[in-house]
Amino acid sequence: MSTRSVVYQGGTLDAAGNVVTAPTAVPGWHVNLRLQRELAAGELAALGSIIVTPEPGTPYRVWA
């Protein structure tokens, strides 16, 4: 299963949680890919350089 999502950065909220300054979208593609199996060699080759290896120690988002 994969989902495509927009990642935002910046922005400020007031004490009540109202947007004071809107965040801006980070350009580019941000895709989460979740599988219940390892990727096959052909799949890894097709994904090429978009796989982050090693995985980040402090990822921006994680699965719940």
mmCIF file as Biopython writes it, N, C-alpha, C and O atoms, coordinates in Angstrom:
data_model
#
loop_
_atom_site.group_PDB
_atom_site.id
_atom_site.type_symbol
_atom_site.label_atom_id
_atom_site.label_alt_id
_atom_site.label_comp_id
_atom_site.label_asym_id
_atom_site.label_entity_id
_atom_site.label_seq_id
_atom_site.pdbx_PDB_ins_code
_atom_site.Cartn_x
_atom_site.Cartn_y
_atom_site.Cartn_z
_atom_site.occupancy
_atom_site.B_iso_or_equiv
_atom_site.auth_seq_id
_atom_site.auth_asym_id
_atom_site.pdbx_PDB_model_num
ATOM 1   N N  . MET A ? 1  ? 0.847  -1.167 0.000   1.0 0.0 1  A 1 
ATOM 2   C CA . MET A ? 1  ? 0.000  0.000  0.000   1.0 0.0 1  A 1 
ATOM 3   C C  . MET A ? 1  ? 0.890  1.226  0.000   1.0 0.0 1  A 1 
ATOM 4   O O  . MET A ? 1  ? 1.881  1.272  0.729   1.0 0.0 1  A 1 
ATOM 5   N N  . SER A ? 2  ? 0.556  2.205  -0.796  1.0 0.0 2  A 1 
ATOM 6   C CA . SER A ? 2  ? 1.312  3.449  -0.772  1.0 0.0 2  A 1 
ATOM 7   C C  . SER A ? 2  ? 0.339  4.617  -0.702  1.0 0.0 2  A 1 
ATOM 8   O O  . SER A ? 2  ? -0.790 4.544  -1.187  1.0 0.0 2  A 1 
ATOM 9   N N  . THR A ? 3  ? 0.801  5.672  -0.097  1.0 0.0 3  A 1 
ATOM 10  C CA . THR A ? 3  ? 0.012  6.893  -0.034  1.0 0.0 3  A 1 
ATOM 11  C C  . THR A ? 3  ? 0.912  8.047  -0.404  1.0 0.0 3  A 1 
ATOM 12  O O  . THR A ? 3  ? 2.104  8.038  -0.096  1.0 0.0 3  A 1 
ATOM 13  N N  . ARG A ? 4  ? 0.358  9.024  -1.051  1.0 0.0 4  A 1 
ATOM 14  C CA . ARG A ? 4  ? 1.114  10.205 -1.412  1.0 0.0 4  A 1 
ATOM 15  C C  . ARG A ? 4  ? 0.598  11.345 -0.562  1.0 0.0 4  A 1 
ATOM 16  O O  . ARG A ? 4  ? -0.609 11.574 -0.480  1.0 0.0 4  A 1 
ATOM 17  N N  . SER A ? 5  ? 1.512  12.059 0.069   1.0 0.0 5  A 1 
ATOM 18  C CA . SER A ? 5  ? 1.078  13.139 0.931   1.0 0.0 5  A 1 
ATOM 19  C C  . SER A ? 5  ? 1.974  14.350 0.753   1.0 0.0 5  A 1 
ATOM 20  O O  . SER A ? 5  ? 3.144  14.231 0.389   1.0 0.0 5  A 1 
ATOM 21  N N  . VAL A ? 6  ? 1.412  15.500 1.013   1.0 0.0 6  A 1 
ATOM 22  C CA . VAL A ? 6  ? 2.169  16.739 0.975   1.0 0.0 6  A 1 
ATOM 23  C C  . VAL A ? 6  ? 2.766  16.966 2.355   1.0 0.0 6  A 1 
ATOM 24  O O  . VAL A ? 6  ? 2.079  16.814 3.365   1.0 0.0 6  A 1 
ATOM 25  N N  . VAL A ? 7  ? 4.037  17.328 2.400   1.0 0.0 7  A 1 
ATOM 26  C CA . VAL A ? 7  ? 4.706  17.634 3.653   1.0 0.0 7  A 1 
ATOM 27  C C  . VAL A ? 7  ? 4.825  19.152 3.745   1.0 0.0 7  A 1 
ATOM 28  O O  . VAL A ? 7  ? 5.191  19.816 2.775   1.0 0.0 7  A 1 
ATOM 29  N N  . TYR A ? 8  ? 4.514  19.689 4.911   1.0 0.0 8  A 1 
ATOM 30  C CA . TYR A ? 8  ? 4.577  21.130 5.132   1.0 0.0 8  A 1 
ATOM 31  C C  . TYR A ? 8  ? 5.635  21.446 6.168   1.0 0.0 8  A 1 
ATOM 32  O O  . TYR A ? 8  ? 5.971  20.611 7.008   1.0 0.0 8  A 1 
ATOM 33  N N  . GLN A ? 9  ? 6.161  22.667 6.099   1.0 0.0 9  A 1 
ATOM 34  C CA . GLN A ? 9  ? 7.102  23.119 7.120   1.0 0.0 9  A 1 
ATOM 35  C C  . GLN A ? 9  ? 6.796  24.558 7.484   1.0 0.0 9  A 1 
ATOM 36  O O  . GLN A ? 9  ? 6.181  25.298 6.716   1.0 0.0 9  A 1 
ATOM 37  N N  . GLY A ? 10 ? 7.240  24.938 8.671   1.0 0.0 10 A 1 
ATOM 38  C CA . GLY A ? 10 ? 7.051  26.305 9.129   1.0 0.0 10 A 1 
ATOM 39  C C  . GLY A ? 10 ? 5.629  26.567 9.585   1.0 0.0 10 A 1 
ATOM 40  O O  . GLY A ? 10 ? 4.879  25.643 9.898   1.0 0.0 10 A 1 
ATOM 41  N N  . GLY A ? 11 ? 5.275  27.832 9.618   1.0 0.0 11 A 1 
ATOM 42  C CA . GLY A ? 11 ? 3.958  28.232 10.087  1.0 0.0 11 A 1 
ATOM 43  C C  . GLY A ? 11 ? 3.951  28.409 11.593  1.0 0.0 11 A 1 
ATOM 44  O O  . GLY A ? 11 ? 4.765  27.823 12.306  1.0 0.0 11 A 1 
ATOM 45  N N  . THR A ? 12 ? 3.033  29.216 12.059  1.0 0.0 12 A 1 
ATOM 46  C CA . THR A ? 12 ? 2.908  29.439 13.498  1.0 0.0 12 A 1 
ATOM 47  C C  . THR A ? 12 ? 1.446  29.414 13.897  1.0 0.0 12 A 1 
ATOM 48  O O  . THR A ? 12 ? 0.563  29.774 13.119  1.0 0.0 12 A 1 
ATOM 49  N N  . LEU A ? 13 ? 1.214  28.984 15.115  1.0 0.0 13 A 1 
ATOM 50  C CA . LEU A ? 13 ? -0.127 28.944 15.693  1.0 0.0 13 A 1 
ATOM 51  C C  . LEU A ? 13 ? -0.143 29.813 16.934  1.0 0.0 13 A 1 
ATOM 52  O O  . LEU A ? 13 ? 0.881  29.995 17.594  1.0 0.0 13 A 1 
ATOM 53  N N  . ASP A ? 14 ? -1.329 30.355 17.250  1.0 0.0 14 A 1 
ATOM 54  C CA . ASP A ? 14 ? -1.446 31.086 18.516  1.0 0.0 14 A 1 
ATOM 55  C C  . ASP A ? 14 ? -1.780 30.093 19.629  1.0 0.0 14 A 1 
ATOM 56  O O  . ASP A ? 14 ? -1.871 28.891 19.381  1.0 0.0 14 A 1 
ATOM 57  N N  . ALA A ? 15 ? -1.958 30.583 20.836  1.0 0.0 15 A 1 
ATOM 58  C CA . ALA A ? 15 ? -2.192 29.721 21.996  1.0 0.0 15 A 1 
ATOM 59  C C  . ALA A ? 15 ? -3.457 28.883 21.859  1.0 0.0 15 A 1 
ATOM 60  O O  . ALA A ? 15 ? -3.551 27.810 22.455  1.0 0.0 15 A 1 
ATOM 61  N N  . ALA A ? 16 ? -4.437 29.359 21.080  1.0 0.0 16 A 1 
ATOM 62  C CA . ALA A ? 16 ? -5.691 28.628 20.890  1.0 0.0 16 A 1 
ATOM 63  C C  . ALA A ? 16 ? -5.620 27.643 19.728  1.0 0.0 16 A 1 
ATOM 64  O O  . ALA A ? 16 ? -6.588 26.932 19.460  1.0 0.0 16 A 1 
ATOM 65  N N  . GLY A ? 17 ? -4.474 27.593 19.031  1.0 0.0 17 A 1 
ATOM 66  C CA . GLY A ? 17 ? -4.316 26.671 17.919  1.0 0.0 17 A 1 
ATOM 67  C C  . GLY A ? 17 ? -4.738 27.246 16.576  1.0 0.0 17 A 1 
ATOM 68  O O  . GLY A ? 17 ? -4.828 26.512 15.593  1.0 0.0 17 A 1 
ATOM 69  N N  . ASN A ? 18 ? -4.996 28.540 16.520  1.0 0.0 18 A 1 
ATOM 70  C CA . ASN A ? 18 ? -5.361 29.187 15.259  1.0 0.0 18 A 1 
ATOM 71  C C  . ASN A ? 18 ? -4.110 29.511 14.458  1.0 0.0 18 A 1 
ATOM 72  O O  . ASN A ? 18 ? -3.079 29.873 15.024  1.0 0.0 18 A 1 
ATOM 73  N N  . VAL A ? 19 ? -4.204 29.381 13.136  1.0 0.0 19 A 1 
ATOM 74  C CA . VAL A ? 19 ? -3.070 29.649 12.258  1.0 0.0 19 A 1 
ATOM 75  C C  . VAL A ? 19 ? -2.798 31.148 12.221  1.0 0.0 19 A 1 
ATOM 76  O O  . VAL A ? 19 ? -3.674 31.937 11.865  1.0 0.0 19 A 1 
ATOM 77  N N  . VAL A ? 20 ? -1.578 31.535 12.591  1.0 0.0 20 A 1 
ATOM 78  C CA . VAL A ? 20 ? -1.137 32.928 12.511  1.0 0.0 20 A 1 
ATOM 79  C C  . VAL A ? 20 ? -0.390 33.117 11.195  1.0 0.0 20 A 1 
ATOM 80  O O  . VAL A ? 20 ? -0.662 34.055 10.446  1.0 0.0 20 A 1 
ATOM 81  N N  . THR A ? 21 ? 0.544  32.226 10.925  1.0 0.0 21 A 1 
ATOM 82  C CA . THR A ? 21 ? 1.285  32.206 9.665   1.0 0.0 21 A 1 
ATOM 83  C C  . THR A ? 21 ? 1.133  30.808 9.086   1.0 0.0 21 A 1 
ATOM 84  O O  . THR A ? 21 ? 1.435  29.819 9.755   1.0 0.0 21 A 1 
ATOM 85  N N  . ALA A ? 22 ? 0.671  30.724 7.857   1.0 0.0 22 A 1 
ATOM 86  C CA . ALA A ? 22 ? 0.439  29.418 7.243   1.0 0.0 22 A 1 
ATOM 87  C C  . ALA A ? 22 ? 1.760  28.709 6.921   1.0 0.0 22 A 1 
ATOM 88  O O  . ALA A ? 22 ? 2.731  29.357 6.530   1.0 0.0 22 A 1 
ATOM 89  N N  . PRO A ? 23 ? 1.800  27.391 7.084   1.0 0.0 23 A 1 
ATOM 90  C CA . PRO A ? 23 ? 2.990  26.641 6.686   1.0 0.0 23 A 1 
ATOM 91  C C  . PRO A ? 23 ? 3.082  26.588 5.167   1.0 0.0 23 A 1 
ATOM 92  O O  . PRO A ? 23 ? 2.096  26.832 4.472   1.0 0.0 23 A 1 
ATOM 93  N N  . THR A ? 24 ? 4.255  26.273 4.657   1.0 0.0 24 A 1 
ATOM 94  C CA . THR A ? 24 ? 4.446  26.157 3.214   1.0 0.0 24 A 1 
ATOM 95  C C  . THR A ? 24 ? 4.735  24.710 2.858   1.0 0.0 24 A 1 
ATOM 96  O O  . THR A ? 24 ? 5.361  23.980 3.626   1.0 0.0 24 A 1 
ATOM 97  N N  . ALA A ? 25 ? 4.271  24.306 1.684   1.0 0.0 25 A 1 
ATOM 98  C CA . ALA A ? 25 ? 4.495  22.936 1.217   1.0 0.0 25 A 1 
ATOM 99  C C  . ALA A ? 25 ? 5.957  22.769 0.811   1.0 0.0 25 A 1 
ATOM 100 O O  . ALA A ? 25 ? 6.546  23.655 0.192   1.0 0.0 25 A 1 
ATOM 101 N N  . VAL A ? 26 ? 6.526  21.635 1.164   1.0 0.0 26 A 1 
ATOM 102 C CA . VAL A ? 26 ? 7.885  21.290 0.755   1.0 0.0 26 A 1 
ATOM 103 C C  . VAL A ? 26 ? 7.780  20.733 -0.662  1.0 0.0 26 A 1 
ATOM 104 O O  . VAL A ? 26 ? 6.999  19.810 -0.894  1.0 0.0 26 A 1 
ATOM 105 N N  . PRO A ? 27 ? 8.544  21.267 -1.618  1.0 0.0 27 A 1 
ATOM 106 C CA . PRO A ? 27 ? 8.433  20.797 -2.994  1.0 0.0 27 A 1 
ATOM 107 C C  . PRO A ? 27 ? 8.929  19.361 -3.154  1.0 0.0 27 A 1 
ATOM 108 O O  . PRO A ? 27 ? 9.753  18.888 -2.371  1.0 0.0 27 A 1 
ATOM 109 N N  . GLY A ? 28 ? 8.427  18.687 -4.157  1.0 0.0 28 A 1 
ATOM 110 C CA . GLY A ? 28 ? 8.878  17.336 -4.478  1.0 0.0 28 A 1 
ATOM 111 C C  . GLY A ? 28 ? 7.843  16.293 -4.119  1.0 0.0 28 A 1 
ATOM 112 O O  . GLY A ? 28 ? 6.718  16.605 -3.728  1.0 0.0 28 A 1 
ATOM 113 N N  . TRP A ? 29 ? 8.254  15.054 -4.263  1.0 0.0 29 A 1 
ATOM 114 C CA . TRP A ? 29 ? 7.389  13.911 -3.986  1.0 0.0 29 A 1 
ATOM 115 C C  . TRP A ? 29 ? 7.706  13.360 -2.619  1.0 0.0 29 A 1 
ATOM 116 O O  . TRP A ? 29 ? 8.871  13.252 -2.235  1.0 0.0 29 A 1 
ATOM 117 N N  . HIS A ? 30 ? 6.687  13.016 -1.896  1.0 0.0 30 A 1 
ATOM 118 C CA . HIS A ? 30 ? 6.828  12.433 -0.566  1.0 0.0 30 A 1 
ATOM 119 C C  . HIS A ? 30 ? 5.874  11.255 -0.503  1.0 0.0 30 A 1 
ATOM 120 O O  . HIS A ? 30 ? 4.660  11.426 -0.395  1.0 0.0 30 A 1 
ATOM 121 N N  . VAL A ? 31 ? 6.434  10.062 -0.572  1.0 0.0 31 A 1 
ATOM 122 C CA . VAL A ? 31 ? 5.617  8.859  -0.669  1.0 0.0 31 A 1 
ATOM 123 C C  . VAL A ? 31 ? 5.986  7.902  0.455   1.0 0.0 31 A 1 
ATOM 124 O O  . VAL A ? 31 ? 7.163  7.680  0.738   1.0 0.0 31 A 1 
ATOM 125 N N  . ASN A ? 32 ? 4.976  7.347  1.082   1.0 0.0 32 A 1 
ATOM 126 C CA . ASN A ? 32 ? 5.174  6.289  2.066   1.0 0.0 32 A 1 
ATOM 127 C C  . ASN A ? 32 ? 4.797  4.976  1.403   1.0 0.0 32 A 1 
ATOM 128 O O  . ASN A ? 32 ? 3.734  4.865  0.794   1.0 0.0 32 A 1 
ATOM 129 N N  . LEU A ? 33 ? 5.658  3.993  1.521   1.0 0.0 33 A 1 
ATOM 130 C CA . LEU A ? 33 ? 5.403  2.675  0.959   1.0 0.0 33 A 1 
ATOM 131 C C  . LEU A ? 33 ? 5.464  1.680  2.095   1.0 0.0 33 A 1 
ATOM 132 O O  . LEU A ? 33 ? 6.481  1.556  2.776   1.0 0.0 33 A 1 
ATOM 133 N N  . ARG A ? 34 ? 4.361  0.968  2.295   1.0 0.0 34 A 1 
ATOM 134 C CA . ARG A ? 34 ? 4.300  0.002  3.398   1.0 0.0 34 A 1 
ATOM 135 C C  . ARG A ? 34 ? 3.958  -1.370 2.821   1.0 0.0 34 A 1 
ATOM 136 O O  . ARG A ? 34 ? 2.928  -1.540 2.169   1.0 0.0 34 A 1 
ATOM 137 N N  . LEU A ? 35 ? 4.819  -2.329 3.065   1.0 0.0 35 A 1 
ATOM 138 C CA . LEU A ? 35 ? 4.626  -3.687 2.555   1.0 0.0 35 A 1 
ATOM 139 C C  . LEU A ? 35 ? 4.699  -4.684 3.699   1.0 0.0 35 A 1 
ATOM 140 O O  . LEU A ? 35 ? 5.286  -4.406 4.745   1.0 0.0 35 A 1 
ATOM 141 N N  . GLN A ? 36 ? 4.101  -5.842 3.491   1.0 0.0 36 A 1 
ATOM 142 C CA . GLN A ? 36 ? 4.205  -6.915 4.472   1.0 0.0 36 A 1 
ATOM 143 C C  . GLN A ? 36 ? 5.242  -7.941 4.029   1.0 0.0 36 A 1 
ATOM 144 O O  . GLN A ? 36 ? 5.266  -9.067 4.528   1.0 0.0 36 A 1 
ATOM 145 N N  . ARG A ? 37 ? 6.086  -7.551 3.104   1.0 0.0 37 A 1 
ATOM 146 C CA . ARG A ? 37 ? 7.139  -8.426 2.595   1.0 0.0 37 A 1 
ATOM 147 C C  . ARG A ? 37 ? 8.311  -7.567 2.155   1.0 0.0 37 A 1 
ATOM 148 O O  . ARG A ? 37 ? 8.180  -6.351 2.017   1.0 0.0 37 A 1 
ATOM 149 N N  . GLU A ? 38 ? 9.448  -8.193 1.938   1.0 0.0 38 A 1 
ATOM 150 C CA . GLU A ? 38 ? 10.616 -7.491 1.418   1.0 0.0 38 A 1 
ATOM 151 C C  . GLU A ? 38 ? 10.406 -7.214 -0.074  1.0 0.0 38 A 1 
ATOM 152 O O  . GLU A ? 38 ? 9.706  -7.964 -0.753  1.0 0.0 38 A 1 
ATOM 153 N N  . LEU A ? 39 ? 11.004 -6.155 -0.573  1.0 0.0 39 A 1 
ATOM 154 C CA . LEU A ? 39 ? 10.944 -5.866 -1.998  1.0 0.0 39 A 1 
ATOM 155 C C  . LEU A ? 39 ? 11.789 -6.874 -2.766  1.0 0.0 39 A 1 
ATOM 156 O O  . LEU A ? 39 ? 12.867 -7.261 -2.315  1.0 0.0 39 A 1 
ATOM 157 N N  . ALA A ? 40 ? 11.301 -7.295 -3.919  1.0 0.0 40 A 1 
ATOM 158 C CA . ALA A ? 40 ? 12.059 -8.185 -4.791  1.0 0.0 40 A 1 
ATOM 159 C C  . ALA A ? 40 ? 13.151 -7.374 -5.485  1.0 0.0 40 A 1 
ATOM 160 O O  . ALA A ? 40 ? 13.082 -6.146 -5.531  1.0 0.0 40 A 1 
ATOM 161 N N  . ALA A ? 41 ? 14.154 -8.058 -6.022  1.0 0.0 41 A 1 
ATOM 162 C CA . ALA A ? 41 ? 15.282 -7.394 -6.674  1.0 0.0 41 A 1 
ATOM 163 C C  . ALA A ? 41 ? 14.811 -6.473 -7.797  1.0 0.0 41 A 1 
ATOM 164 O O  . ALA A ? 41 ? 15.317 -5.359 -7.928  1.0 0.0 41 A 1 
ATOM 165 N N  . GLY A ? 42 ? 13.850 -6.922 -8.610  1.0 0.0 42 A 1 
ATOM 166 C CA . GLY A ? 42 ? 13.338 -6.102 -9.702  1.0 0.0 42 A 1 
ATOM 167 C C  . GLY A ? 42 ? 12.624 -4.855 -9.208  1.0 0.0 42 A 1 
ATOM 168 O O  . GLY A ? 42 ? 12.712 -3.790 -9.819  1.0 0.0 42 A 1 
ATOM 169 N N  . GLU A ? 43 ? 11.917 -4.999 -8.097  1.0 0.0 43 A 1 
ATOM 170 C CA . GLU A ? 43 ? 11.221 -3.846 -7.518  1.0 0.0 43 A 1 
ATOM 171 C C  . GLU A ? 43 ? 12.224 -2.827 -6.978  1.0 0.0 43 A 1 
ATOM 172 O O  . GLU A ? 43 ? 12.062 -1.622 -7.169  1.0 0.0 43 A 1 
ATOM 173 N N  . LEU A ? 44 ? 13.259 -3.321 -6.304  1.0 0.0 44 A 1 
ATOM 174 C CA . LEU A ? 44 ? 14.297 -2.428 -5.803  1.0 0.0 44 A 1 
ATOM 175 C C  . LEU A ? 44 ? 14.979 -1.689 -6.952  1.0 0.0 44 A 1 
ATOM 176 O O  . LEU A ? 44 ? 15.255 -0.493 -6.850  1.0 0.0 44 A 1 
ATOM 177 N N  . ALA A ? 45 ? 15.249 -2.401 -8.042  1.0 0.0 45 A 1 
ATOM 178 C CA . ALA A ? 45 ? 15.885 -1.780 -9.204  1.0 0.0 45 A 1 
ATOM 179 C C  . ALA A ? 45 ? 14.982 -0.710 -9.813  1.0 0.0 45 A 1 
ATOM 180 O O  . ALA A ? 45 ? 15.461 0.347  -10.222 1.0 0.0 45 A 1 
ATOM 181 N N  . ALA A ? 46 ? 13.673 -0.982 -9.875  1.0 0.0 46 A 1 
ATOM 182 C CA . ALA A ? 46 ? 12.732 -0.014 -10.448 1.0 0.0 46 A 1 
ATOM 183 C C  . ALA A ? 46 ? 12.630 1.246  -9.594  1.0 0.0 46 A 1 
ATOM 184 O O  . ALA A ? 46 ? 12.472 2.347  -10.123 1.0 0.0 46 A 1 
ATOM 185 N N  . LEU A ? 47 ? 12.720 1.087  -8.280  1.0 0.0 47 A 1 
ATOM 186 C CA . LEU A ? 47 ? 12.638 2.240  -7.385  1.0 0.0 47 A 1 
ATOM 187 C C  . LEU A ? 47 ? 13.939 3.025  -7.356  1.0 0.0 47 A 1 
ATOM 188 O O  . LEU A ? 47 ? 13.941 4.226  -7.088  1.0 0.0 47 A 1 
ATOM 189 N N  . GLY A ? 48 ? 15.037 2.348  -7.631  1.0 0.0 48 A 1 
ATOM 190 C CA . GLY A ? 48 ? 16.336 3.006  -7.772  1.0 0.0 48 A 1 
ATOM 191 C C  . GLY A ? 48 ? 16.704 3.938  -6.638  1.0 0.0 48 A 1 
ATOM 192 O O  . GLY A ? 48 ? 16.698 3.558  -5.467  1.0 0.0 48 A 1 
ATOM 193 N N  . SER A ? 49 ? 17.022 5.160  -7.006  1.0 0.0 49 A 1 
ATOM 194 C CA . SER A ? 49 ? 17.588 6.112  -6.054  1.0 0.0 49 A 1 
ATOM 195 C C  . SER A ? 49 ? 16.568 6.759  -5.124  1.0 0.0 49 A 1 
ATOM 196 O O  . SER A ? 49 ? 16.945 7.558  -4.267  1.0 0.0 49 A 1 
ATOM 197 N N  . ILE A ? 50 ? 15.278 6.432  -5.272  1.0 0.0 50 A 1 
ATOM 198 C CA . ILE A ? 50 ? 14.306 7.073  -4.388  1.0 0.0 50 A 1 
ATOM 199 C C  . ILE A ? 50 ? 14.195 6.383  -3.028  1.0 0.0 50 A 1 
ATOM 200 O O  . ILE A ? 50 ? 13.553 6.901  -2.115  1.0 0.0 50 A 1 
ATOM 201 N N  . ILE A ? 51 ? 14.821 5.214  -2.898  1.0 0.0 51 A 1 
ATOM 202 C CA . ILE A ? 51 ? 14.826 4.526  -1.602  1.0 0.0 51 A 1 
ATOM 203 C C  . ILE A ? 51 ? 15.922 5.135  -0.745  1.0 0.0 51 A 1 
ATOM 204 O O  . ILE A ? 51 ? 17.065 5.256  -1.188  1.0 0.0 51 A 1 
ATOM 205 N N  . VAL A ? 52 ? 15.587 5.516  0.466   1.0 0.0 52 A 1 
ATOM 206 C CA . VAL A ? 52 ? 16.560 6.107  1.384   1.0 0.0 52 A 1 
ATOM 207 C C  . VAL A ? 52 ? 17.205 4.976  2.178   1.0 0.0 52 A 1 
ATOM 208 O O  . VAL A ? 52 ? 16.544 4.276  2.945   1.0 0.0 52 A 1 
ATOM 209 N N  . THR A ? 53 ? 18.517 4.814  1.975   1.0 0.0 53 A 1 
ATOM 210 C CA . THR A ? 53 ? 19.259 3.770  2.668   1.0 0.0 53 A 1 
ATOM 211 C C  . THR A ? 53 ? 20.519 4.383  3.249   1.0 0.0 53 A 1 
ATOM 212 O O  . THR A ? 53 ? 21.269 5.017  2.507   1.0 0.0 53 A 1 
ATOM 213 N N  . PRO A ? 54 ? 20.784 4.231  4.504   1.0 0.0 54 A 1 
ATOM 214 C CA . PRO A ? 54 ? 19.937 3.577  5.486   1.0 0.0 54 A 1 
ATOM 215 C C  . PRO A ? 54 ? 18.749 4.467  5.841   1.0 0.0 54 A 1 
ATOM 216 O O  . PRO A ? 54 ? 18.746 5.665  5.559   1.0 0.0 54 A 1 
ATOM 217 N N  . GLU A ? 55 ? 17.751 3.864  6.460   1.0 0.0 55 A 1 
ATOM 218 C CA . GLU A ? 55 ? 16.580 4.621  6.875   1.0 0.0 55 A 1 
ATOM 219 C C  . GLU A ? 55 ? 16.989 5.703  7.862   1.0 0.0 55 A 1 
ATOM 220 O O  . GLU A ? 55 ? 17.913 5.501  8.650   1.0 0.0 55 A 1 
ATOM 221 N N  . PRO A ? 56 ? 16.310 6.856  7.831   1.0 0.0 56 A 1 
ATOM 222 C CA . PRO A ? 56 ? 16.675 7.934  8.755   1.0 0.0 56 A 1 
ATOM 223 C C  . PRO A ? 56 ? 16.499 7.524  10.217  1.0 0.0 56 A 1 
ATOM 224 O O  . PRO A ? 56 ? 15.545 6.824  10.557  1.0 0.0 56 A 1 
ATOM 225 N N  . GLY A ? 57 ? 17.403 7.952  11.067  1.0 0.0 57 A 1 
ATOM 226 C CA . GLY A ? 57 ? 17.299 7.681  12.497  1.0 0.0 57 A 1 
ATOM 227 C C  . GLY A ? 57 ? 16.212 8.518  13.149  1.0 0.0 57 A 1 
ATOM 228 O O  . GLY A ? 57 ? 15.632 8.114  14.157  1.0 0.0 57 A 1 
ATOM 229 N N  . THR A ? 58 ? 15.934 9.680  12.578  1.0 0.0 58 A 1 
ATOM 230 C CA . THR A ? 58 ? 14.889 10.569 13.090  1.0 0.0 58 A 1 
ATOM 231 C C  . THR A ? 58 ? 14.004 10.994 11.918  1.0 0.0 58 A 1 
ATOM 232 O O  . THR A ? 58 ? 14.109 12.131 11.459  1.0 0.0 58 A 1 
ATOM 233 N N  . PRO A ? 59 ? 13.137 10.111 11.424  1.0 0.0 59 A 1 
ATOM 234 C CA . PRO A ? 59 ? 12.291 10.421 10.272  1.0 0.0 59 A 1 
ATOM 235 C C  . PRO A ? 59 ? 11.319 11.559 10.572  1.0 0.0 59 A 1 
ATOM 236 O O  . PRO A ? 59 ? 10.956 11.793 11.725  1.0 0.0 59 A 1 
ATOM 237 N N  . TYR A ? 60 ? 10.902 12.265 9.514   1.0 0.0 60 A 1 
ATOM 238 C CA . TYR A ? 60 ? 9.975  13.359 9.654   1.0 0.0 60 A 1 
ATOM 239 C C  . TYR A ? 60 ? 8.609  12.855 10.088  1.0 0.0 60 A 1 
ATOM 240 O O  . TYR A ? 60 ? 7.942  13.481 10.912  1.0 0.0 60 A 1 
ATOM 241 N N  . ARG A ? 61 ? 8.193  11.719 9.529   1.0 0.0 61 A 1 
ATOM 242 C CA . ARG A ? 61 ? 6.921  11.087 9.894   1.0 0.0 61 A 1 
ATOM 243 C C  . ARG A ? 61 ? 7.141  9.590  10.034  1.0 0.0 61 A 1 
ATOM 244 O O  . ARG A ? 61 ? 8.023  9.025  9.388   1.0 0.0 61 A 1 
ATOM 245 N N  . VAL A ? 62 ? 6.343  8.950  10.875  1.0 0.0 62 A 1 
ATOM 246 C CA . VAL A ? 62 ? 6.407  7.505  11.032  1.0 0.0 62 A 1 
ATOM 247 C C  . VAL A ? 62 ? 4.998  6.932  11.017  1.0 0.0 62 A 1 
ATOM 248 O O  . VAL A ? 62 ? 4.023  7.642  11.265  1.0 0.0 62 A 1 
ATOM 249 N N  . TRP A ? 63 ? 4.902  5.651  10.725  1.0 0.0 63 A 1 
ATOM 250 C CA . TRP A ? 63 ? 3.611  4.971  10.743  1.0 0.0 63 A 1 
ATOM 251 C C  . TRP A ? 63 ? 3.150  4.828  12.181  1.0 0.0 63 A 1 
ATOM 252 O O  . TRP A ? 63 ? 3.955  4.589  13.081  1.0 0.0 63 A 1 
ATOM 253 N N  . ALA A ? 64 ? 1.863  4.976  12.389  1.0 0.0 64 A 1 
ATOM 254 C CA . ALA A ? 64 ? 1.307  4.827  13.743  1.0 0.0 64 A 1 
ATOM 255 C C  . ALA A ? 64 ? 1.137  3.369  14.082  1.0 0.0 64 A 1 
ATOM 256 O O  . ALA A ? 64 ? 0.683  3.039  15.177  1.0 0.0 64 A 1 
#
